[in-house]
Amino acid sequence: MTHRPKLVALSLTALLALTACSGNDNNASNNDSTNNETTSSETAKSDENITLDFAIFSPDQEPTIQKVVDAFEAEHTNIDVSLRVIPWVDYWNTLKTTASGGTGPDVAWMLGAQIAPYLEGKALLPLDDAIKEAGIDTSGYPQMLLPLYQADGATYALPKDFDTIGLWYNKDLFDKAGIAYPDASWTWDTVAENAAKLTDSSANQYGIAAPIDAQAGYYNTIPQAGGFVISPDGTKSGYDDPKSIEGIAFWTDLVAKGYSPSLQSFADTEAVAQFMSGNIAMMYTGSYFAGRFANDEYASTHFDVAPMPKGPASNASVINGMGNVAFANSKHPKEAAELATFLSSPEASTIQSESGAVIGSYKGTQQAWVDALPMFHAQVFLDAVDGAVVYPTSKNTDAWASREGELLTPAWTGDQTPAEAAGKLAAAMNDAFAAE
């Protein structure tokens, strides 16, 4: 089982490579024509109306992204952009299948943890020329996120947004318990002490949500304990490091003490839904839920957010961000690259921040996001950038990340100690690294 994700990833890479080679053959054939004919053809087509397909996975963001698309179309009157929302559960498989088959979108959302097979398969267009033509100064983006989308000196996406993690809480449950709201002085111990006070199993009320959640959970508490997911040189897993195990045990202890619903409960009803129903007092999660909370009658009134509580080493938050990529097999590569670049531009960043949906990636635009969410102390997410740790990725992230839930589950259910479960995950992860 250890090697199955690796084989899937290699198959995808091979398919993408074949697709890229096929595209290159076609280009070679086209290049047999004279330069004059090519230039003439391009000139003739320059004013024709074209359609670009653009795939995303968030219905929550669709209205905002449509505004960005509208702004692009206003500047490119001969281009129509068809925005398509593919549900998260289907998105990545759909993107991989259509990319390898040559039937995919022209432009799509991309995560740093997912990009490697597309880069290896040469399925993406470099955006450097489009970035230069648009006059975008890339120093305006969070610098730790840019490398997620760069390879061999080329840039294949710019961050369209970024997110950090905070401690969300239900003010009503805190008020009823007579407990002061969380603030910057809170530590792991404070969380556990108050989770106990806020738990009333007879009323189906829990102090905190502790699902197996990488981005909102142990990717934060591991560095807060002084541990690491991937070694600084990128060659080995950190899951079997004692400090990393301590970061995992923070969560398993909360479950073992009954302060959180069980994994089975989260399988039946996701953690954020239980939190929004008013049954959970605290939840570590990201800025990416702020828009949903703001648009919910109950959450917008009862929720607020505080800085991350401090662990033994720090209160570090993981930082991540989405990018927009253009596919090499697009029939309109120049326009696709222009669209992908515009979608992460300062103008697009401003539109996104002003909507309150996500934090726009470009400097000087984020305050608009805070201003759009006056019901929350949303500034904590911007403050969390200082000292943040970047979302861990490798050349084949999915080969090990896809096994985290499987191998950590026994620690959450109490069938294994955190050290036992983390050790098995570290071994599987190191196997994956050896095959990269």
TORZA-867441 format. One line per field, with one value per residue (C-alpha): y, x, z; residue in three letters. Coordinates in Angstrom, 1 decimal. Layout:
c2	[Y/...]
c1	[X/...]
c3	[Z/...]
bavo	[Ala/...]
***
This chain:
c2	[0.0/2.3/2.6/2.8/6.6/6.8/4.6/6.7/9.9/8.4/7.3/10.8/12.2/9.8/10.7/14.4/14.0/12.1/14.9/17.5/15.6/15.4/19.1/19.7/17.5/19.6/22.8/21.4/20.7/24.2/25.6/24.1/27.0/30.1/32.9/35.2/32.7/32.3/36.0/36.5/33.8/35.3/38.7/37.5/35.8/38.6/40.2/37.1/36.3/33.4/31.5/30.4/27.8/28.5/25.9/26.5/24.4/26.8/27.8/30.2/32.2/31.9/35.4/37.1/35.2/36.2/39.8/39.3/37.6/40.5/42.9/40.8/40.7/44.4/44.8/42.0/42.6/39.7/37.1/35.4/33.4/30.4/29.9/26.4/25.2/21.6/20.3/19.7/16.0/15.7/18.6/17.1/13.8/15.8/18.1/15.3/13.2/16.1/17.5/14.2/13.7/17.2/18.0/20.1/23.8/26.6/28.0/26.5/26.9/25.1/24.3/24.0/20.5/19.4/21.1/18.7/16.1/18.9/20.4/17.1/16.4/19.8/20.4/24.0/27.3/29.4/32.8/34.9/36.8/37.5/38.7/41.0/42.3/43.0/45.0/43.1/43.4/40.0/41.4/42.3/38.7/36.7/35.6/32.2/31.3/32.1/29.0/26.8/27.6/28.0/25.4/25.6/29.3/29.7/30.8/28.8/30.7/33.7/33.4/34.7/34.7/33.4/32.0/31.6/29.9/31.3/30.1/30.6/30.6/30.8/33.9/32.7/29.5/31.4/33.9/31.2/29.5/32.8/32.4/35.3/35.2/33.8/36.4/36.6/35.4/31.9/28.8/25.1/24.7/27.5/25.8/22.4/24.0/25.9/23.1/21.1/23.8/24.2/20.5/19.2/15.8/15.5/18.6/17.4/20.4/20.1/22.5/22.1/20.4/18.1/16.3/14.9/18.1/18.9/22.5/23.7/21.3/19.5/21.5/24.3/22.5/20.6/23.8/25.3/22.4/23.0/20.1/19.8/18.0/18.0/18.5/21.9/20.2/18.4/14.9/13.3/13.3/15.0/13.0/10.7/13.7/13.9/17.5/16.7/13.9/16.4/18.6/15.6/14.6/18.0/16.9/13.3/14.3/16.5/13.7/11.2/13.5/13.8/17.5/17.0/14.9/11.6/10.9/9.0/12.1/14.2/11.5/11.9/15.7/17.7/19.7/23.1/22.2/21.1/24.3/26.4/24.5/25.9/22.5/23.3/26.2/26.4/25.4/26.0/26.9/29.3/32.7/30.8/30.2/33.9/34.6/31.7/32.6/36.2/35.2/32.8/34.4/32.5/32.5/36.2/37.0/34.5/33.8/35.6/34.7/35.1/34.6/31.1/29.9/29.4/26.0/25.1/26.9/29.4/30.2/29.8/29.5/27.6/29.8/28.6/30.1/29.3/30.0/30.2/28.1/28.0/24.7/24.0/22.3/25.4/26.4/30.0/29.8/33.5/34.5/31.7/33.0/36.5/35.3/33.2/36.2/38.7/36.4/36.9/40.5/43.5/44.4/40.9/40.8/44.0/42.6/39.5/41.3/43.8/40.9/39.4/36.0/35.5/37.5/39.0/38.0/41.4/43.9/46.9/45.0/43.0/45.7/45.7/42.1/43.1/46.0/43.7/41.6/44.1/41.5/39.6/40.5/39.4/41.3/38.3/36.5/39.2/39.4/35.7/36.1/37.2/34.0/31.8/28.5/27.6/24.7/21.6/20.2/18.0/16.8/14.3/15.6/13.4/10.2/10.8/13.5/11.1/8.6/11.0/10.5/6.7/6.3/8.9/7.6/5.0/7.7/9.6/6.5/5.4/2.2/3.5/6.0/9.2/8.1/4.7/6.3/9.1/6.6/4.6/7.8/8.9/5.6/5.8/9.4/8.5/5.8/8.3/10.7/8.0/7.5/11.2]
c1	[0.0/2.9/3.7/0.2/-0.1/3.4/2.3/-0.9/1.2/3.7/0.9/-0.5/2.9/3.3/-0.1/0.6/4.0/2.4/-0.2/2.6/4.6/1.6/1.1/4.7/4.4/1.5/3.4/6.4/4.1/2.6/6.1/6.8/4.8/6.6/6.9/4.9/2.0/2.0/2.1/-0.7/-2.8/-2.3/-3.2/-6.3/-7.4/-6.5/-9.8/-11.9/-14.1/-12.7/-13.9/-11.7/-12.9/-12.0/-12.4/-12.7/-14.0/-15.7/-19.3/-18.8/-16.3/-18.1/-19.9/-16.6/-14.6/-17.3/-16.6/-12.9/-13.8/-16.1/-13.2/-11.0/-13.6/-14.0/-10.4/-10.4/-13.6/-12.9/-12.6/-15.5/-14.6/-16.8/-16.6/-17.2/-17.5/-16.5/-17.2/-14.1/-14.7/-14.5/-12.2/-8.7/-9.6/-11.5/-8.6/-6.1/-8.2/-9.1/-5.5/-4.0/-6.8/-6.5/-10.1/-9.5/-10.1/-7.8/-7.3/-7.9/-7.2/-4.1/-2.7/1.0/0.5/-1.1/1.1/4.1/2.6/1.5/4.9/6.6/4.2/4.8/1.1/1.3/2.2/4.9/3.4/6.6/6.0/2.4/3.5/6.0/3.6/1.0/3.7/3.2/5.8/6.0/7.5/4.0/3.0/3.8/7.3/7.1/4.2/5.8/8.1/5.1/4.4/7.9/10.2/13.4/13.4/9.9/6.7/3.5/1.1/0.9/-0.9/-4.5/-5.1/-3.6/-5.0/-3.8/-5.4/-7.0/-8.9/-12.6/-15.0/-18.7/-19.2/-22.6/-21.3/-18.4/-20.9/-23.1/-20.2/-18.9/-15.5/-13.5/-13.0/-9.7/-7.0/-3.3/-2.3/-3.8/-1.6/-2.3/-3.0/-5.5/-7.3/-7.5/-8.6/-11.4/-12.4/-13.1/-15.3/-17.2/-17.9/-21.3/-21.8/-25.4/-26.3/-24.3/-22.0/-18.2/-15.4/-13.5/-13.5/-10.5/-10.9/-7.9/-7.2/-3.8/-4.1/-6.2/-4.8/-1.5/0.3/0.1/0.6/3.7/5.7/4.2/5.8/9.1/8.7/8.5/6.5/9.4/13.0/14.5/16.5/13.4/14.8/13.0/9.8/9.6/6.6/8.7/10.5/9.4/8.4/6.2/4.6/3.8/2.1/-0.1/-0.8/-2.3/-5.3/-5.5/-5.5/-8.5/-10.4/-9.3/-10.6/-14.0/-13.7/-14.3/-16.8/-15.5/-14.0/-17.2/-19.2/-17.1/-17.6/-21.3/-21.3/-18.2/-16.6/-17.4/-21.1/-21.2/-19.5/-22.0/-24.9/-23.8/-22.7/-19.0/-17.4/-14.0/-12.5/-9.1/-9.7/-8.8/-9.6/-11.2/-14.3/-14.7/-16.9/-19.2/-19.5/-20.2/-23.1/-24.7/-27.2/-26.1/-22.4/-22.2/-23.8/-22.2/-18.7/-15.4/-11.8/-8.6/-4.9/-3.4/-2.7/1.0/2.6/5.9/7.8/5.5/2.0/2.9/0.2/0.5/0.1/-1.2/-2.5/-4.3/-2.8/-4.2/-2.6/-3.0/-2.8/-0.3/-2.9/-5.1/-6.1/-5.5/-2.2/-1.5/-4.9/-5.0/-1.7/-3.1/-6.3/-4.3/-2.1/-5.0/-6.8/-3.9/-3.3/-3.5/-6.8/-8.2/-6.7/-8.6/-11.9/-11.5/-10.5/-13.4/-15.8/-14.7/-14.5/-10.8/-7.7/-6.4/-2.7/-1.3/0.1/-2.0/-5.3/-5.8/-7.1/-10.2/-10.9/-10.7/-13.0/-15.5/-15.8/-16.5/-18.3/-15.0/-11.5/-10.3/-7.0/-5.6/-5.3/-3.1/-1.0/-0.4/1.7/4.6/6.1/3.9/5.2/4.5/2.2/4.4/4.9/7.3/7.9/5.1/3.1/0.1/2.1/2.4/-0.2/-3.0/-2.0/-2.0/-5.6/-5.3/-2.2/-3.1/-6.6/-5.5/-4.0/-7.4/-9.3/-7.0/-5.9/-2.3/-0.3/0.5/4.2/3.2/0.9/3.3/6.2/4.3/3.4/7.1/8.2/5.6/6.6/10.3/9.5/7.7/10.7/13.0/11.0/10.8]
c3	[0.0/0.6/-3.0/-4.5/-4.4/-6.0/-8.9/-9.5/-9.5/-12.0/-14.3/-14.3/-15.0/-17.9/-19.3/-19.0/-20.7/-23.6/-23.9/-23.9/-26.5/-28.7/-28.4/-29.2/-32.4/-33.5/-32.9/-34.9/-37.8/-37.6/-37.6/-41.0/-42.4/-43.3/-40.7/-42.9/-43.1/-39.3/-38.7/-41.2/-39.5/-36.1/-37.3/-39.0/-35.8/-33.4/-33.5/-33.5/-30.5/-28.5/-25.4/-22.5/-20.1/-16.4/-13.7/-9.9/-7.0/-4.6/-5.0/-2.1/-4.2/-7.5/-7.3/-6.5/-9.2/-11.7/-10.9/-11.6/-14.8/-15.8/-15.2/-17.4/-20.2/-20.0/-20.8/-23.5/-25.4/-27.8/-25.1/-23.3/-20.2/-19.3/-15.5/-14.3/-10.7/-10.2/-6.7/-4.5/-4.3/-8.1/-8.9/-8.8/-10.5/-13.2/-13.7/-14.0/-16.3/-18.7/-18.6/-19.7/-22.3/-23.7/-23.0/-19.9/-19.2/-20.5/-17.0/-13.5/-9.8/-8.6/-5.2/-4.5/-3.1/-6.4/-9.1/-9.3/-11.7/-14.1/-14.1/-14.7/-17.5/-19.0/-19.0/-17.9/-19.6/-18.1/-17.3/-17.1/-20.4/-19.5/-16.0/-17.6/-20.2/-17.4/-15.5/-12.3/-9.6/-8.0/-4.8/-3.8/-3.2/0.0/-0.9/0.8/-1.5/-4.8/-4.9/-4.7/-8.3/-9.7/-11.3/-13.4/-13.3/-14.6/-12.9/-13.6/-11.3/-9.0/-5.7/-6.1/-2.3/0.9/4.1/7.7/10.7/13.8/16.8/16.0/19.0/19.8/22.0/23.2/24.6/26.3/27.8/29.2/30.8/32.2/30.4/29.0/25.2/23.9/23.3/22.4/25.9/25.4/25.3/24.6/28.3/28.3/25.3/27.1/30.4/28.8/26.5/29.6/31.1/27.8/27.4/28.5/27.0/28.4/26.2/23.2/23.7/23.2/24.0/20.8/17.4/16.9/13.6/11.6/9.8/8.3/7.3/10.2/12.7/13.1/10.3/12.9/16.2/14.9/14.4/17.5/19.4/17.6/15.2/11.4/8.8/6.2/7.1/6.0/3.3/2.0/2.3/5.3/7.3/10.6/11.9/14.1/15.7/19.4/19.1/16.0/18.0/20.7/18.1/17.1/20.7/21.4/19.3/20.3/24.0/23.4/21.8/24.5/27.2/25.5/24.8/21.1/19.1/17.8/14.4/13.6/14.4/12.0/9.4/9.7/9.9/9.1/11.8/10.5/10.1/13.8/14.8/12.9/14.5/17.9/19.4/19.6/21.4/19.6/16.3/14.8/11.1/8.4/7.0/4.1/6.3/7.3/4.3/5.0/8.6/7.8/5.4/8.0/10.3/13.4/12.8/11.9/15.3/17.6/16.2/16.5/16.1/18.1/17.4/17.5/21.1/21.8/22.0/23.6/20.8/19.1/17.9/14.3/11.7/8.4/5.4/2.0/-1.1/-4.4/-7.8/-11.3/-14.0/-17.8/-19.7/-22.4/-24.6/-24.7/-28.2/-27.2/-25.1/-25.2/-24.0/-21.5/-20.0/-19.9/-18.1/-15.5/-14.8/-14.5/-12.1/-9.6/-10.5/-8.0/-9.6/-9.0/-5.5/-4.7/-6.0/-3.9/-0.7/-1.0/-1.3/2.0/0.4/0.6/1.5/-1.7/-2.3/-3.3/-0.8/-0.1/-0.9/2.3/4.5/2.3/3.4/7.1/6.5/4.7/7.9/10.7/12.8/13.3/14.5/11.1/11.5/13.3/10.0/8.5/11.7/11.5/8.3/10.4/11.7/9.6/8.1/4.6/3.8/3.4/-0.1/-2.0/-5.5/-5.1/-2.1/-2.8/-2.4/1.4/2.2/0.9/3.6/6.5/7.5/7.1/9.2/11.9/12.5/15.0/17.2/17.1/18.0/20.7/19.0/18.8/20.6/18.7/18.6/17.0/14.4/13.6/13.2/10.6/8.8/8.9/7.4/4.6/3.9/3.7/1.2/-0.9/-0.7/-1.8/-4.9/-5.8]
bavo	[Met/Thr/His/Arg/Pro/Lys/Leu/Val/Ala/Leu/Ser/Leu/Thr/Ala/Leu/Leu/Ala/Leu/Thr/Ala/Cys/Ser/Gly/Asn/Asp/Asn/Asn/Ala/Ser/Asn/Asn/Asp/Ser/Thr/Asn/Asn/Glu/Thr/Thr/Ser/Ser/Glu/Thr/Ala/Lys/Ser/Asp/Glu/Asn/Ile/Thr/Leu/Asp/Phe/Ala/Ile/Phe/Ser/Pro/Asp/Gln/Glu/Pro/Thr/Ile/Gln/Lys/Val/Val/Asp/Ala/Phe/Glu/Ala/Glu/His/Thr/Asn/Ile/Asp/Val/Ser/Leu/Arg/Val/Ile/Pro/Trp/Val/Asp/Tyr/Trp/Asn/Thr/Leu/Lys/Thr/Thr/Ala/Ser/Gly/Gly/Thr/Gly/Pro/Asp/Val/Ala/Trp/Met/Leu/Gly/Ala/Gln/Ile/Ala/Pro/Tyr/Leu/Glu/Gly/Lys/Ala/Leu/Leu/Pro/Leu/Asp/Asp/Ala/Ile/Lys/Glu/Ala/Gly/Ile/Asp/Thr/Ser/Gly/Tyr/Pro/Gln/Met/Leu/Leu/Pro/Leu/Tyr/Gln/Ala/Asp/Gly/Ala/Thr/Tyr/Ala/Leu/Pro/Lys/Asp/Phe/Asp/Thr/Ile/Gly/Leu/Trp/Tyr/Asn/Lys/Asp/Leu/Phe/Asp/Lys/Ala/Gly/Ile/Ala/Tyr/Pro/Asp/Ala/Ser/Trp/Thr/Trp/Asp/Thr/Val/Ala/Glu/Asn/Ala/Ala/Lys/Leu/Thr/Asp/Ser/Ser/Ala/Asn/Gln/Tyr/Gly/Ile/Ala/Ala/Pro/Ile/Asp/Ala/Gln/Ala/Gly/Tyr/Tyr/Asn/Thr/Ile/Pro/Gln/Ala/Gly/Gly/Phe/Val/Ile/Ser/Pro/Asp/Gly/Thr/Lys/Ser/Gly/Tyr/Asp/Asp/Pro/Lys/Ser/Ile/Glu/Gly/Ile/Ala/Phe/Trp/Thr/Asp/Leu/Val/Ala/Lys/Gly/Tyr/Ser/Pro/Ser/Leu/Gln/Ser/Phe/Ala/Asp/Thr/Glu/Ala/Val/Ala/Gln/Phe/Met/Ser/Gly/Asn/Ile/Ala/Met/Met/Tyr/Thr/Gly/Ser/Tyr/Phe/Ala/Gly/Arg/Phe/Ala/Asn/Asp/Glu/Tyr/Ala/Ser/Thr/His/Phe/Asp/Val/Ala/Pro/Met/Pro/Lys/Gly/Pro/Ala/Ser/Asn/Ala/Ser/Val/Ile/Asn/Gly/Met/Gly/Asn/Val/Ala/Phe/Ala/Asn/Ser/Lys/His/Pro/Lys/Glu/Ala/Ala/Glu/Leu/Ala/Thr/Phe/Leu/Ser/Ser/Pro/Glu/Ala/Ser/Thr/Ile/Gln/Ser/Glu/Ser/Gly/Ala/Val/Ile/Gly/Ser/Tyr/Lys/Gly/Thr/Gln/Gln/Ala/Trp/Val/Asp/Ala/Leu/Pro/Met/Phe/His/Ala/Gln/Val/Phe/Leu/Asp/Ala/Val/Asp/Gly/Ala/Val/Val/Tyr/Pro/Thr/Ser/Lys/Asn/Thr/Asp/Ala/Trp/Ala/Ser/Arg/Glu/Gly/Glu/Leu/Leu/Thr/Pro/Ala/Trp/Thr/Gly/Asp/Gln/Thr/Pro/Ala/Glu/Ala/Ala/Gly/Lys/Leu/Ala/Ala/Ala/Met/Asn/Asp/Ala/Phe/Ala/Ala/Glu]
***
